[in-house]
Amino acid sequence: MAELRDRRLYRSTHKTFEEYCRERFGHSRRQSYLLMDAAVVFDNLVEICDQFDHKLPTAEGQVRPMTKLEPQEQQEVWLTAIELAGAKVPTGRIVKDVVQRIWSVPKYRKTCPKF
């Protein structure tokens, strides 16, 4: 999707990226951007998946809270969330809780917006 957007490949059939997403995938431009952000996080987690027994996210909501974090922080959050989930794939709620704990550290409050 990112390549379609960046290279404007949707223009051969649609006027806007939003129109393309709605017709082709059945979701809004916003949802498309959420999915593209989630894909970046997912790819980052794939790089270290052997560290957590290949337990990867199964839904966009599990990675959404991590999209504003640095790659190393995303990996740390995922590892912590798996621990809290009892060595299972964590829910989005567990991941969000871990991210909120990290963002409550003063250095993040000064530099990162809350989401």
Buried (B, 14 or more C-beta within 10 A) or exposed (E): BEEBBEEEEBEEEBEEBBEBBBEBEEEEBEBBBBBBBBBBBBEBBEEBBEEBEEBEBEEBBBBBBBBBBEBEBBBBBBBBBBEBBEEEBBBBEBBBBBBEEBBEEEEBEEEBEEE
